[in-house]
Amino acid sequence: MTVKTILVVDDSPTDRHIITSILTRNGYQVGEAGSGEEGVAKTREMEPDLVLMDIVMPGMNGYQATRLLLRGDTTRHIPIILCTTKDQQTDKIWGLRQGAWDYITKPVVTAELLQKIARLD
C-alpha cells in the first residue's frame, strides 16, 4: 500500500498546522479534522490511506474514534497512527489494543513521523 493521502485529526489548530506542514512538504495530500466526530465523518468521506489521530479531544476521544473506524465496513482497512501528548507506556499499549497500527508522541519529530509512515508502504 502506498500512502498518498493522510487525514490529520486533532483538536489543536497549532498541532494540525505543524503536522500538515510536515506532510505537505514531503509530498502527501492532507485533510484535516478538528474533533473525533469530524475525523470519523471525514475518514468515511475521504477514505484516506492513513489517519493520524490525536487521543485527547473533547467529545469523542481518539480511542473511541479509532474503535469506531476499525468497526466500519469502509474504514476498517485504513491504518491509524495515534499522535498524542500521552507518553506513558500504558497509553501506548491501550492505543495499540484499540487497533491503532502505531503510536507517536508530540511534539512530533519529522524523521520519526516519516519513518512510521514509510513502514506502511
N, C-alpha and C positions, 0 to 999 in steps of 0.2 A: 504494500500500500504506500503510495506516495502522498505525503502531506502537502497540500497546497492551500487549503482554506482552514482557518482557525477561528473559533469563537472564543473571545475573552469575556468571562462572566465575573464581574467584580463590582461591588457597590462603591468603591473608591474611584472617583474620576481620575485622580492622580495616578493610582496604580494601573488603571486601564490604559491611560495615556503612555506611561512608561513601557508597559508590556507591548502595546500595539506598535509603538515606535520601533522597538527592537525587532518585532516580527516583520513589519513592512520594510525596514532597512535590509532585511535578509530575504526578501522576495516572496513573502507569504501574503495572501489576501486575508484580511482580518475583519471580522464582525465583532460588535460589542453588545453586551447586555449589562444592565446595572443592578440586577437582582436575580435571585434564584428562579423566580417565576418567569421573568423575561428570558432568562437563559434557557429554560426548558422550551418555551414557545419558539424562540429563535433557532434552537437546535432542530426542532421539528420542521421549521420552515426552510432553513438553510441547508440542513444536512451537511455540516462541515466535516472535514477529515479528522478534526481534533477539537476538543473543548478544553480550555484552561479554566478551571473552576476554583473560585475563592471558597472558603468554608464559612467564615464569619460574615453573615449578611442578615439584615433584618428580614422578617417574614420567613420564607423558605431558605434554609441554610444550604451550603454546598453538599453536605452529606445527603440531605433529603433530595435535592435536585439530581444528584448522581444516581441514587437508587431509582428515582422515577424514570430517568432517561434509560437506564440499563434494563428496565422492565418493558420499555416501549418497543413495539414491533419494528418501527422505522428508525429507532435510535440506538438500539442495544449494541450494534456493531461499532459505534463511534467511540474511540478511546477518549478517556477523560484523565487529565493530569490535574491533580489538586495543587493549587498555587496559593499559599497561605502564610500568615504570620505564626500560625500554630506550629511550634517547632519541637514539641515533646515526642518521644518515640511512641507513646501510646496514641497520640493523634495520628501519626503516620500509619500505625498498624490498623487503627479503626478506619481510616480513609481507604486503605487498600482492601479491607474487609467489605467495604461498601461497594467495591467493584472498580475503583479507580485503577488505572494502569500504572500510574507513577505519582510521585509527590515531590513538590519543590517548595522551599520556604522563601519568603520575602525578607529583605529586599532581593529581587531576582538578580542573579549573576548571569549575564548574557551567555557566556560559554556553556554554563550548566544547562540553561533552558534549551539552547540549540542542540546540545548533545542528547538531551532527553527526547526531543522531537525527532532527531535523526535516528534514534533507536526504533522508531515506529516505521521508518521507511524500509 
